Amino acid sequence: MKQNLFDFRLLLLLTLLLGVGGLFNMQTAPTLKAGGTPNTANPILFVTQIPIAADFATIGSTFANHRATLHSVGRGGDLYIRYPDGTLKNLTATAGYGTDGFQGADGIAIRDPAVYWDGTKAIFSMVIGAPTQQYQYNDYRWQLYEITGLGLNDTPIITKVPNQPTEFNNVSPIYGTDDRIIFTSDRPRNGAAHLYPQLDEYESTPTNTGLWSLDPTNGDLILLNHAPSGDFSPMIDSNGRIVFTQWDHLQRDQQADADALSQGTIYGAFNYSSELANAVPLNDATEVFPEPRSQRTDLLQGSNQVGHRFNHFFPWMIEQDGTEGEVLLHLGRQELHDYLPASLNDDPNVVEFYGQYPRTNGNSILNMFHIEEDPTTAELYYGVDAPEFQTHSAGHIISLSTSGLNADQVTVTYVTDPNNENGRYREPLPMSDGELIAVYSSYDGAESGSGFNSNYDFRLYTLTNSGGEMVASAPLTNGISKNISYWNPDSMVSYNGILWELNPVEVKARTRPTITPITLESPEQTVFDNKGVNVTEFQQFLIDNNLALAITRDVTSRDDLDRQQPFNLRVSNGGTQTIGASGEVYDVTYLQFFQGMQLRGYSDFSDGRRVIAQPMFNAFNPPNDGPTSSVAIGQDGSMAAFVPTQRALSWQLTDEVGNPVVIERYWLTFQPGEIRVCASCHGLSDLDQAGQGHPQNSPEALGTLLDYYLFLQTLDENQYLPIVSDD
């Protein structure tokens, strides 16, 4: 840990809810069985873990929790099922996995169970093995396993999921509606071993690379979402979408900044010449996007830029084929956060937000972890707002509903009181009978323990309503103890006590959601029809060339609450404009694309590379006089571009000489053949800065691009191959 660079912000722990109705539908008093623990409507799968006090890159951490090293996760945990009357069964032990006492070759750790649609089986991650003697250094990997025989009198059988990536850590698996397996993995984006591991955008610590989809019958593997800093805890909601937490950290490298500001070599940051295995280190650590962090006053000098810092864990959604990825319901920071900095220092219209102007939602959050949908109320999502460090991703339970709402109407409600120091929660589990269960610790402060002596005593609890808030009521077990020892591998470590209880999931049959196909809306379909281009044939061209099509109808239209970047926008040379206030008007001419590339290395790190933004490779777009990797904005404000797929992308609006005007704050991933339409650039929640709704114009820029596509069809393939190869 580089504590001099950490930002130990114990964040205001807040929460999201549809309204009090969702809260007060919870049972107020769970039924107790004779042994003193509550009855539940259905069985609950959960795991036990040996407590680890360290909360950086360990099993309970907010990030870098995917590794299977002895430092990251202990051995000796198990997969349990708790039946409705409180009876417990150790499923892994009954199936012949794991051991008591010394944890050697048979030692295991378990995480992330998820139940199949009919409730008869489950999938989970398990790591097997620990050193059998001191100083024995082995590589261990989390792998996916499936268990059948969950009934009280059944004999459970555990089998390894076939055709998964065996050289990488595969965690957080869930079943897709088509029986594919969706999970997170630290497999490099293109599988190249020399790019392993991908390092995050904060501490340059190994992270998972995003969401993956596997057909276990034939090994077909698809990268659904390339996340430069990682994705976490996916689930399938009632609409058939994957809902998950993404770590949004699109900013420049603080390790490289530390080197530059010290004029020395603290981390030894440098760029590789390419992503290829034979790439050479360069005596250069230049970055081109986004704007510099505020610490780099040397780079900001003479400009009107404030300096950019970006760091939060937000709820995201994506279709199961990897298309249409965006923040849940297209929620923006302006709907959820309590403070947003301004990007410029010389425009009175561009302001920091600290609550000085009204918005629908009076409450706010910074992070949302451990997302689950209420099985009794579609699109009512529970989660936890927790600080980034020192609490093992435990905080206060929050809830939000998106059903029938636009992002402006979504309200944040606190399920547990963020100001009541009565303990911390993680992994809320709304049950099918309306009861709420969660992982709870009576400790409320920052972790100060060491070794296995954690301040946190995570156990499964029912929650009840007390004075308008939910509070921990009764534990679901009497505590599960184990006597454990293992080589770590430098020394023998031992633990004899109560284990953490984590990752609860209800065991019951669920209806598979029906997937609604994504179709082109009429403004774009009209352009295809007018140009005589068959959409299906066009999409095959995209697939053949690993491309997607990105379309915006009017880039000058921006959300009415997003005043932290310029919003008085006009297309250069007399084009359309959208004005939200009197004052300076900014001309925009191009949209410039960037792609995430693993080019950043460190001389004091032995392995791995960090993603940095680089100009997008040539992707068949029409040539123009703008900045590298840009496309021209149409006079109606529209934009259309071919973009590479299964790689993180971002972009910025620029003026005619390439100066940035409005800068995207997120990484997004496209899929081969995808046609993604955003009515407005940088997103409307409901109304734009001029009080208008979503643009409905047929985009002129799409017509220009389709003309170019038709021209390409007249050429030999070798005449229009991209100038720069993607890999």
C-alpha positions in Angstrom: 0.0 0.0 0.0 1.2 3.4 -0.9 -0.4 5.3 2.0 1.1 8.6 1.0 -1.1 8.5 -2.1 -4.2 6.9 -0.6 -7.3 9.0 -0.1 -8.8 7.4 3.0 -12.2 9.0 2.7 -14.7 7.5 5.0 -17.5 8.4 2.7 -20.9 9.6 3.9 -22.6 6.2 3.9 -25.9 6.8 2.1 -28.7 4.8 0.5 -31.3 4.6 -2.4 -35.0 3.5 -2.2 -38.2 3.8 -4.3 -39.9 5.2 -1.3 -40.9 4.2 2.2 -43.3 1.6 0.8 -40.6 -0.7 -0.2 -39.1 -0.5 3.3 -42.2 -1.0 5.4 -43.3 -4.0 3.4 -40.4 -5.8 5.2 -41.4 -8.2 8.0 -41.2 -6.5 11.3 -40.6 -9.7 13.4 -39.1 -12.9 12.1 -40.4 -16.2 13.5 -37.9 -17.9 15.8 -37.3 -21.6 15.9 -36.7 -23.6 19.1 -32.9 -23.2 18.8 -33.2 -19.4 18.9 -32.5 -18.6 15.2 -35.3 -17.3 12.9 -37.2 -19.4 10.4 -37.0 -18.4 6.8 -39.3 -19.0 3.8 -36.6 -20.8 1.8 -33.1 -22.2 2.2 -30.2 -19.9 2.1 -26.8 -20.7 0.5 -23.8 -18.8 2.0 -20.1 -19.2 2.6 -17.8 -19.1 5.6 -14.5 -17.3 5.4 -11.6 -17.1 7.9 -11.5 -13.4 9.0 -8.7 -11.4 7.5 -8.2 -8.0 9.1 -6.2 -6.5 6.2 -8.6 -4.6 3.9 -6.5 -3.9 0.9 -6.7 -6.4 -2.0 -8.2 -9.1 0.2 -11.4 -11.1 -0.1 -13.7 -8.5 1.5 -12.2 -5.4 -0.1 -14.0 -3.2 -2.4 -11.5 -3.8 -5.2 -8.7 -6.3 -6.0 -10.7 -8.9 -4.1 -10.4 -11.5 -6.9 -7.0 -13.1 -6.1 -6.5 -16.5 -4.5 -3.1 -15.8 -2.8 -2.7 -16.8 0.9 -2.6 -13.1 1.7 -5.8 -12.4 -0.2 -8.0 -15.2 1.1 -7.4 -17.7 3.9 -8.1 -21.4 3.6 -10.7 -23.3 5.6 -14.0 -21.8 4.5 -16.9 -23.8 3.2 -20.2 -23.6 1.3 -23.2 -24.0 3.6 -26.9 -24.3 3.2 -29.3 -23.2 5.9 -32.7 -24.8 5.7 -35.9 -22.9 6.7 -35.9 -24.3 10.2 -32.3 -23.3 10.8 -30.7 -26.7 10.1 -27.2 -26.2 8.7 -25.4 -28.5 6.2 -21.7 -28.1 5.2 -22.1 -28.8 1.5 -18.4 -28.8 0.6 -17.5 -31.2 3.4 -20.4 -33.5 2.6 -19.3 -33.5 -1.1 -15.7 -34.4 -0.1 -14.0 -31.0 -0.3 -12.1 -29.1 2.3 -10.6 -30.2 5.6 -10.4 -29.2 9.3 -7.2 -28.4 11.0 -4.1 -28.0 8.8 -5.0 -26.7 5.4 -2.6 -28.3 2.9 -3.3 -29.6 -0.6 -7.0 -30.2 0.4 -7.5 -26.7 1.8 -10.2 -24.7 0.1 -11.9 -21.3 0.1 -15.3 -20.6 -1.3 -17.1 -17.5 -2.6 -20.0 -16.2 -4.6 -22.7 -18.9 -4.9 -25.6 -18.3 -7.3 -28.7 -20.4 -7.7 -29.9 -21.9 -11.1 -33.3 -20.8 -12.4 -35.1 -23.9 -11.2 -33.5 -23.8 -7.8 -32.0 -27.3 -8.0 -28.3 -26.4 -8.4 -25.9 -23.6 -7.9 -22.6 -22.3 -9.3 -19.8 -20.8 -7.2 -16.0 -20.1 -7.1 -13.5 -22.2 -5.2 -9.8 -22.2 -4.8 -8.2 -25.5 -3.9 -4.8 -26.0 -2.2 -2.3 -24.3 0.1 1.4 -24.9 0.7 2.2 -28.3 2.3 5.4 -27.0 3.7 7.1 -23.7 4.6 8.4 -21.5 1.8 6.4 -23.4 -0.8 5.3 -20.8 -3.4 2.5 -21.9 -5.7 0.1 -20.2 -8.0 -3.6 -20.6 -7.0 -6.6 -19.6 -9.1 -10.3 -19.2 -8.3 -12.2 -21.5 -10.6 -15.9 -22.1 -11.3 -17.7 -25.1 -9.8 -21.3 -26.4 -9.9 -23.1 -28.2 -7.1 -26.2 -30.4 -7.3 -28.1 -32.1 -4.5 -29.1 -29.2 -2.3 -32.0 -30.9 -0.5 -31.8 -31.8 3.1 -31.5 -35.5 2.4 -29.6 -35.2 -0.8 -25.9 -36.1 -1.3 -24.3 -33.0 -2.9 -22.1 -33.5 -5.9 -19.6 -30.8 -7.0 -18.1 -30.7 -10.5 -15.8 -28.2 -12.1 -17.3 -26.1 -14.9 -15.7 -27.2 -18.2 -14.0 -25.0 -20.7 -13.4 -22.0 -18.4 -10.1 -20.1 -18.5 -8.0 -22.2 -16.2 -5.0 -19.9 -15.9 -6.9 -17.0 -14.5 -9.2 -16.1 -11.6 -12.9 -16.6 -12.4 -15.2 -15.2 -9.7 -18.8 -14.0 -9.1 -20.5 -16.4 -11.6 -24.2 -16.3 -12.4 -26.4 -18.2 -14.8 -27.6 -16.4 -17.9 -31.1 -16.9 -19.2 -29.6 -18.9 -22.1 -27.6 -21.1 -19.7 -24.3 -19.3 -20.5 -22.3 -18.5 -17.4 -21.6 -14.8 -16.8 -18.7 -14.0 -14.4 -15.8 -11.7 -13.8 -12.2 -12.7 -14.5 -8.7 -11.3 -14.6 -8.1 -12.9 -18.0 -6.5 -10.2 -20.2 -8.8 -8.6 -22.7 -7.4 -10.5 -25.6 -6.0 -13.5 -23.5 -2.3 -12.4 -24.0 -0.3 -13.7 -21.1 2.3 -10.8 -21.3 -0.5 -8.4 -20.4 -1.3 -10.2 -17.2 -2.3 -8.8 -14.8 -4.3 -5.7 -15.7 -3.5 -3.0 -13.2 -6.2 -0.7 -11.9 -6.3 3.1 -12.5 -5.9 4.0 -8.8 -3.1 2.1 -7.0 -2.0 0.1 -10.1 -3.0 -3.0 -8.3 -4.1 -6.2 -10.1 -7.8 -6.1 -11.0 -10.3 -8.1 -12.9 -10.8 -7.1 -16.5 -14.5 -7.0 -16.6 -17.6 -9.1 -17.4 -17.2 -12.4 -19.4 -19.7 -14.8 -20.8 -18.9 -18.6 -21.3 -20.8 -21.4 -23.0 -19.5 -24.3 -20.9 -20.5 -26.8 -23.6 -18.1 -25.6 -26.2 -15.8 -23.0 -24.5 -17.2 -20.0 -26.5 -15.9 -17.1 -24.4 -17.0 -13.4 -24.9 -15.8 -10.3 -23.2 -19.0 -8.4 -22.4 -17.5 -5.4 -20.7 -13.9 -4.3 -20.7 -13.4 -2.5 -17.3 -10.0 -0.9 -16.8 -10.5 -0.9 -13.0 -12.9 -3.8 -12.6 -16.5 -5.0 -12.4 -18.1 -6.6 -9.4 -21.0 -8.7 -8.2 -23.1 -9.1 -11.4 -26.8 -10.3 -11.1 -29.6 -10.8 -13.7 -32.6 -8.6 -13.0 -36.2 -9.1 -13.9 -35.7 -7.5 -17.3 -33.0 -9.9 -18.1 -30.2 -7.3 -17.9 -26.9 -7.8 -16.1 -26.8 -5.3 -13.2 -23.4 -4.9 -11.6 -21.0 -2.5 -9.9 -18.3 -0.9 -12.0 -15.3 0.9 -10.6 -15.3 4.2 -12.5 -11.9 5.7 -12.3 -11.1 7.3 -15.6 -8.3 9.6 -14.6 -4.6 10.0 -15.3 -2.0 7.8 -13.4 -1.3 9.1 -9.9 1.8 6.9 -9.8 3.2 8.6 -12.9 2.3 12.0 -11.4 4.2 11.1 -8.2 7.3 10.3 -10.3 7.0 13.6 -12.2 6.3 15.8 -9.1 9.2 14.2 -7.2 11.5 14.5 -10.2 12.6 11.0 -9.3 11.7 7.4 -9.7 9.2 6.4 -7.0 7.3 4.0 -9.1 9.2 4.2 -12.4 6.2 4.7 -14.6 6.8 4.4 -18.3 4.9 3.6 -21.5 5.4 0.5 -23.7 5.7 1.0 -27.4 2.6 -1.1 -28.0 0.5 -3.9 -26.4 2.5 -6.6 -28.3 4.7 -9.1 -26.5 7.9 -7.6 -28.1 7.0 -4.0 -27.1 9.9 -2.0 -25.7 9.8 0.3 -22.7 10.0 4.0 -23.7 11.6 6.8 -21.8 8.2 8.4 -21.7 5.1 8.4 -19.5 2.9 10.8 -21.5 -0.8 10.7 -21.3 -3.3 12.4 -23.6 -6.7 11.9 -22.0 -8.5 13.0 -19.9 -7.3 16.3 -18.6 -4.5 16.3 -15.9 -5.2 15.7 -12.2 -5.2 18.8 -10.1 -1.8 18.0 -8.6 -0.2 18.6 -12.0 -0.1 22.3 -11.8 2.8 22.2 -14.2 0.5 20.7 -16.9 -2.5 22.9 -16.0 -0.5 26.2 -16.0 -1.9 28.6 -18.6 -5.1 26.7 -19.1 -8.6 27.2 -17.7 -8.9 23.6 -16.7 -9.4 22.9 -13.0 -7.8 19.4 -12.9 -9.7 16.1 -13.0 -10.2 13.5 -10.4 -12.8 10.7 -10.7 -13.4 7.8 -8.4 -16.6 5.9 -7.5 -18.3 2.6 -7.7 -21.6 3.0 -9.5 -24.5 0.6 -10.5 -24.3 -0.3 -14.2 -26.5 -2.4 -16.5 -25.7 -4.2 -19.7 -27.6 -6.7 -22.0 -26.5 -10.3 -21.7 -24.8 -10.1 -25.1 -22.7 -7.1 -23.9 -24.6 -4.4 -25.8 -26.2 -1.2 -24.4 -23.9 -0.8 -21.4 -24.6 2.3 -19.3 -25.1 3.4 -15.7 -28.3 2.0 -14.4 -31.2 3.9 -16.0 -28.6 6.3 -17.4 -28.3 7.8 -13.9 -25.6 10.6 -13.8 -23.4 11.8 -11.1 -25.6 14.8 -10.9 -28.5 12.6 -9.7 -26.6 10.7 -7.0 -23.6 12.6 -5.6 -23.5 15.4 -3.1 -20.5 17.2 -4.5 -19.2 17.6 -8.1 -16.3 19.8 -9.1 -16.4 22.2 -12.0 -14.1 21.5 -15.0 -13.3 25.1 -15.8 -12.3 28.1 -13.7 -13.3 31.0 -15.9 -16.9 30.5 -16.9 -19.6 31.5 -14.2 -22.0 29.0 -15.8 -19.7 26.1 -15.2 -20.0 25.5 -11.4 -19.2 23.0 -8.7 -22.2 21.3 -7.2 -22.6 21.2 -3.5 -26.4 21.1 -3.2 -27.0 24.8 -4.1 -29.5 24.0 -6.8 -32.5 21.6 -6.4 -32.8 18.1 -7.8 -35.5 15.5 -7.3 -33.4 13.3 -5.1 -32.6 14.9 -1.7 -30.3 12.1 -0.6 -27.0 11.1 -2.1 -24.5 8.3 -2.4 -21.0 7.9 -3.6 -20.7 4.1 -4.0 -23.2 1.2 -4.5 -21.9 -2.3 -3.8 -23.5 -5.8 -3.5 -26.6 -5.0 -5.7 -29.6 -7.3 -5.4 -33.1 -6.8 -6.9 -36.1 -7.3 -4.7 -37.9 -10.5 -5.9 -41.2 -9.1 -4.9 -40.8 -5.7 -6.7 -39.3 -5.4 -10.2 -36.5 -2.8 -10.5 -36.3 -2.2 -6.8 -32.5 -2.6 -6.1 -30.8 -2.9 -2.7 -27.1 -2.3 -2.2 -24.6 -0.9 0.2 -22.9 2.5 0.3 -19.6 1.9 1.9 -16.2 3.6 2.0 -13.4 2.5 -0.3 -11.2 1.3 2.6 -11.2 0.0 6.2 -14.7 -1.6 6.4 -14.4 -4.6 4.1 -17.1 -3.0 1.8 -19.5 -2.8 4.7 -21.6 0.3 5.2 -25.3 1.2 5.2 -28.0 -0.4 3.2 -29.5 1.6 0.4 -32.3 1.0 -2.1 -33.5 2.6 -5.3 -36.2 1.9 -7.8 -36.1 2.7 -11.5 -39.5 1.2 -12.5 -41.4 3.5 -14.8 -39.1 6.4 -14.0 -36.5 8.6 -15.7 -33.2 9.3 -14.0 -34.4 12.7 -12.7 -37.2 11.0 -10.8 -35.2 8.3 -9.1 -34.9 8.9 -5.4 -32.3 7.7 -2.8 -33.7 6.3 0.4 -31.7 5.1 3.3 -32.8 1.6 4.5 -30.5 1.7 7.5 -29.5 5.0 9.1 -26.1 6.1 7.9 -25.7 8.2 11.1 -26.6 5.6 13.6 -23.4 3.9 14.9 -25.1 0.5 15.4 -22.9 -1.6 13.1 -22.2 -2.0 9.4 -23.9 -4.1 6.7 -22.9 -5.8 3.5 -24.7 -8.0 1.0 -28.4 -7.2 1.6 -30.7 -10.1 0.5 -34.3 -9.2 0.0 -36.3 -12.5 0.3 -39.3 -13.7 -1.7 -41.5 -13.4 1.4 -40.6 -9.7 1.9 -38.1 -10.3 4.7 -34.7 -8.6 4.5 -31.5 -10.5 5.4 -28.0 -9.1 5.4 -24.4 -9.7 6.5 -23.9 -7.6 9.6 -21.1 -6.6 12.0 -21.7 -5.0 15.3 -18.5 -3.0 14.8 -18.9 0.4 13.1 -15.5 1.9 12.9 -12.4 1.6 10.7 -10.6 -1.7 10.7 -7.6 -1.6 13.1 -7.0 -5.3 13.6 -4.2 -7.4 12.2 -3.8 -11.0 11.0 -7.0 -12.9 11.8 -8.0 -10.5 14.6 -10.5 -8.4 12.7 -12.7 -5.8 14.4 -15.5 -7.1 12.1 -17.6 -10.0 13.1 -19.6 -10.6 10.0 -22.7 -12.9 10.5 -26.0 -13.4 8.7 -28.9 -11.5 10.3 -32.5 -10.8 9.8 -33.4 -7.1 9.8 -36.5 -5.6 11.4 -38.2 -2.2 11.3 -37.3 0.0 14.3 -38.5 3.6 14.4 -38.6 3.9 10.6 -35.3 2.2 9.8 -34.2 -1.3 9.4 -31.8 -2.7 12.1 -30.1 -6.1 12.6 -32.5 -8.3 14.6 -31.5 -12.0 15.0 -28.6 -14.0 13.7 -29.4 -16.9 11.3 -26.8 -19.2 12.9 -25.4 -19.7 16.4 -21.9 -19.1 14.9 -19.8 -21.5 12.9 -16.4 -22.2 14.4 -13.3 -23.9 13.0 -9.8 -24.7 14.0 -7.5 -23.8 11.1 -3.8 -23.5 10.3 -1.7 -23.2 7.2 1.6 -21.9 5.8 1.2 -18.4 4.4 3.8 -19.7 3.1 6.6 -17.9 5.1 5.2 -18.8 8.5 2.5 -21.0 10.0 -0.7 -19.1 10.9 -3.5 -20.4 13.0 -7.1 -19.4 13.8 -9.6 -21.1 16.1 -12.9 -19.3 16.3 -16.0 -18.1 14.6 -15.9 -17.6 10.9 -17.3 -14.8 8.8 -20.6 -15.6 7.0 -20.8 -14.0 3.6 -22.5 -14.1 0.2 -26.1 -15.2 1.1 -28.5 -16.2 -1.7 -32.0 -17.6 -1.5 -32.6 -21.1 -2.9 -35.8 -21.1 -4.8 -37.0 -21.4 -8.4 -37.2 -18.1 -10.4 -38.9 -17.2 -13.7 -36.4 -16.7 -16.5 -36.8 -13.1 -17.7 -37.9 -12.6 -21.3 -35.3 -10.7 -23.3 -36.7 -7.8 -25.5 -34.7 -7.4 -28.7 -33.1 -4.0 -29.3 -34.4 -2.5 -32.5 -33.5 0.7 -34.3 -35.8 3.7 -33.6 -37.4 5.5 -36.5 -35.0 8.4 -36.8 -32.1 6.1 -37.5 -34.1 3.5 -39.5 -35.3 6.3 -41.8 -31.7 7.2 -42.7 -30.9 3.5 -43.5 -34.0 3.3 -45.6 -33.2 6.5 -47.5 -29.7 5.4 -48.3 -30.9 1.9 -49.4 -28.7 0.1 -46.8 -30.0 -3.1 -45.3 -29.5 -3.0 -41.6 -28.8 -6.8 -41.3 -26.2 -6.7 -44.1 -24.6 -3.6 -42.5 -24.4 -5.3 -39.2 -22.6 -8.3 -40.8 -20.0 -5.9 -42.2 -19.5 -4.6 -38.6 -19.2 -8.2 -37.3 -16.7 -9.2 -40.0 -14.5 -6.2 -39.1 -15.0 -6.3 -35.3 -16.7 -2.9 -35.4 -19.7 -1.3 -33.9 -21.6 1.9 -34.9 -22.0 4.7 -32.4 -24.7 7.4 -33.2 -25.7 10.6 -31.4 -28.6 12.7 -32.7 -27.5 16.0 -31.2 -24.2 16.5 -29.3 -25.2 20.0 -28.3 -28.0 18.7 -26.1 -26.9 18.0 -22.5 -28.6 17.1 -19.2 -30.2 20.1 -17.4 -28.5 19.2 -14.1 -25.0 18.7 -15.4 -23.5 22.2 -15.1 -20.0 21.1 -14.2 -18.9 21.2 -17.9 -19.8 23.7 -20.7 -23.5 23.4 -21.7 -24.0 26.3 -24.1 -23.0 24.4 -27.2 -23.1 25.3 -30.9 -22.0 23.4 -33.9 -19.3 25.4 -35.8 -20.1 27.2 -39.0 -23.7 28.1 -38.2 -24.9 24.7 -37.1 -27.5 23.8 -34.5 -27.1 25.1 -30.9 -28.6 24.4 -27.5 -28.3 27.3 -25.0 -29.1 26.9 -21.3 -28.1 30.3 -20.0 -26.8 33.6 -21.0 -23.0 33.7 -21.3 -20.2 32.2 -23.3 -21.2 29.8 -26.1 -18.8 27.0 -27.1 -18.4 25.9 -30.7 -17.9 22.1 -31.2 -16.7 20.6 -34.5 -15.5 17.0 -33.8 -15.9 14.1 -31.5 -12.6 12.5 -30.7 -12.4 8.9 -29.6 -9.9 7.2 -27.3 -9.4 3.5 -26.5 -8.0 1.9 -23.4 -4.6 0.3 -24.0 -2.4 -1.6 -21.6 0.7 0.5 -22.2 1.7 1.7 -18.7 4.4 -0.2 -16.9 6.4 0.4 -13.7 10.0 -0.4 -13.1 9.3 -1.3 -9.5 6.5 -3.7 -10.4 7.5 -7.0 -11.8 4.3 -7.8 -13.7 1.3 -6.2 -15.3 0.3 -3.1 -17.1 -2.2 -0.3 -16.5 -4.7 0.9 -19.1 -4.2 4.4 -20.4 -6.2 6.2 -23.0 -4.8 6.5 -26.5 -6.3 7.8 -29.8 -8.6 5.3 -31.3 -7.2 3.2 -34.1 -8.5 3.9 -37.6 -11.8 2.3 -37.9 -12.9 3.0 -41.5 -14.3 6.4 -40.6 -14.3 9.1 -43.3 -11.2 11.3 -43.2 -11.4 14.8 -41.9 -9.2 17.8 -40.8 -9.8 17.3 -37.1 -7.7 15.8 -34.4 -6.5 12.2 -34.6 -9.2 9.6 -34.3 -12.1 12.1 -34.6 -15.2 12.3 -36.6 -16.9 15.4 -37.8 -20.1 16.7 -36.2 -23.1 17.2 -38.6 -24.7 20.6 -38.9 -27.7 19.2 -37.1 -25.5 18.3 -34.1 -25.4 14.6 -35.0 -22.5 12.2 -34.9 -21.9 8.7 -36.4 -18.7 6.6 -36.1 -17.3 3.2 -36.6 -15.6 2.1 -33.3 -13.6 -0.9 -32.2 -15.2 -3.5 -30.0 -14.6 -5.4 -26.8 -12.2 -2.7 -25.7 -12.9 0.2 -23.3 -13.6 3.5 -25.2 -14.1 7.1 -24.2 -14.3 10.4 -26.1 -14.5 14.2 -26.0 -16.2 17.0 -27.9 -13.6 19.4 -29.4 -13.5 22.7 -31.2 -12.2 23.0 -34.7 -8.6 23.0 -33.6 -8.9 20.0 -31.3 -9.3 21.7 -27.9 -11.6 19.7 -25.6 -14.9 21.3 -24.7 -16.9 18.5 -23.1 -15.1 15.4 -21.8 -16.7 11.9 -21.3 -16.1 10.6 -17.7 -16.7 6.9 -18.3 -15.3 4.0 -20.2 -17.8 2.1 -22.3 -17.5 -1.1 -24.3 -19.2 -2.0 -27.7 -19.8 -5.4 -29.2 -19.3 -6.5 -32.9 -22.3 -5.6 -34.9 -23.8 -3.4 -32.3 -25.6 -0.2 -33.3 -25.8 2.1 -30.2 -27.8 5.3 -30.3 -27.6 8.1 -27.8 -30.1 10.8 -28.4 -27.8 13.3 -26.6 -24.1 13.3 -26.0 -23.2 13.1 -22.3 -26.8 12.2 -21.5 -30.2 13.5 -20.8 -32.0 12.2 -17.7 -35.2 13.9 -18.8 -34.8 17.4 -20.1 -31.8 19.2 -21.6 -30.2 22.5 -20.6 -32.8 24.4 -22.6 -35.8 22.5 -21.1 -36.3 20.3 -24.2 -36.8 16.5 -24.3 -34.7 13.9 -26.2 -33.8 14.9 -29.8 -35.8 13.1 -32.4 -34.0 14.3 -35.6 -32.8 11.8 -38.2 -29.0 12.2 -37.8 -27.4 13.7 -40.8 -24.0 12.3 -39.8 -25.4 8.8 -40.1 -26.3 9.5 -43.7 -22.7 10.7 -44.4 -21.2 7.6 -42.8 -23.5 5.3 -44.8 -22.4 7.0 -48.0 -18.8 6.3 -47.0 -19.8 2.7 -46.2 -21.3 2.3 -49.7 -18.1 3.7 -51.1 -16.1 1.1 -49.2 -18.1 -1.6 -50.7 -16.8 -0.6 -54.2 -13.2 -1.2 -53.1 -11.1 -4.3 -52.8 -10.8 -5.3 -49.1 -7.1 -4.5 -49.0 -7.8 -0.9 -50.0 -9.7 -0.1 -46.9 -8.1 -2.1 -44.1 -7.4 0.0 -41.0 -4.1 1.8 -41.2 -3.2 0.5 -37.7 -3.9 -3.0 -36.6 -5.9 -3.4 -33.4 -3.5 -5.9 -31.9 
